[in-house]
Amino acid sequence: MDRKRLLGIIFAAGMALIIGFGTCLPFADQLLAPPTPTPSPEATPQATTPPPLDRVAFRTTDGVLLEGRLYDGGGMTGVVLAHMFPADQESWAPFAETLKARGYKALIFNFRGYGRSGGNRQVSQIDKDVEGAIAYLRGQGIHRIFVVGASMGGTASVIAGNRQEVAGVVTLSSPRIFQGLDATQAGMGLKVPGLFVAAEDDGQAPVDARWFQGNAAGPARALVVSGDAHGTNIFGAPTGDQARESLLSFLEDPVKAVGGGG
């Protein structure tokens, strides 16, 4: 057998072996076939989100534009909720939900310089912010309005409540004087019912609460609860239910709520 013929036989045998082996490989057809395009995933359906709370804007009595949110329970009694330092309007959001569930129109807002509110942080001027909030609710047709403030928000509420026609004033841990904001004269002239809440171990807070009660021109009560929580943090303290229920009772009937003394 010549050399050329021998090489031809070897080549043919080798090809037969390769072809035969290849057809026995599992999934060979899948490996040689072009890749199947991956189907594009179906669009994920968007979750249904509840409608946003009513975002509002209003001006202070000196013209600064503030942002806020109105929790509208459908009733005709409004409650302005003024935040403490250094928190913002969100510190009042849980209580605003409680008020909404009870039919009140609760307005939370950011003081000047906080959040998206305009202006600079000037604590000495924030009583004008509270007055702007009162005017906003009045513009919505609400004439029975309470002002409730935590810490510096309460100091501002006493001043605004003494100048504006309101149904009552509530403070939580509010100082008589804070960073140029002085409620001394307003506190002594306050004729509408006032509820002044503080925790007994919160520094000067219970002293000032009792001062407001003792010097107010109208019916007033100092409610001093146990603990050292400050401002809206009182609601999360062990005595939070006591403070919350006292505040709610005040909104229902302020004169009756303060009639028992402190």
Helices and strands as residue ranges (DSSP letters): H 3-24, H 28-32, E 54-59, E 65-72, E 77-82, G 89-92, H 93-101, E 105-109, G 123-125, H 127-139, E 144-150, H 152-163, E 168-172, E 177-178, E 181-182, H 184-189, E 194-199, H 205-215, E 220-225, G 231-236, H 240-252, H 254-258
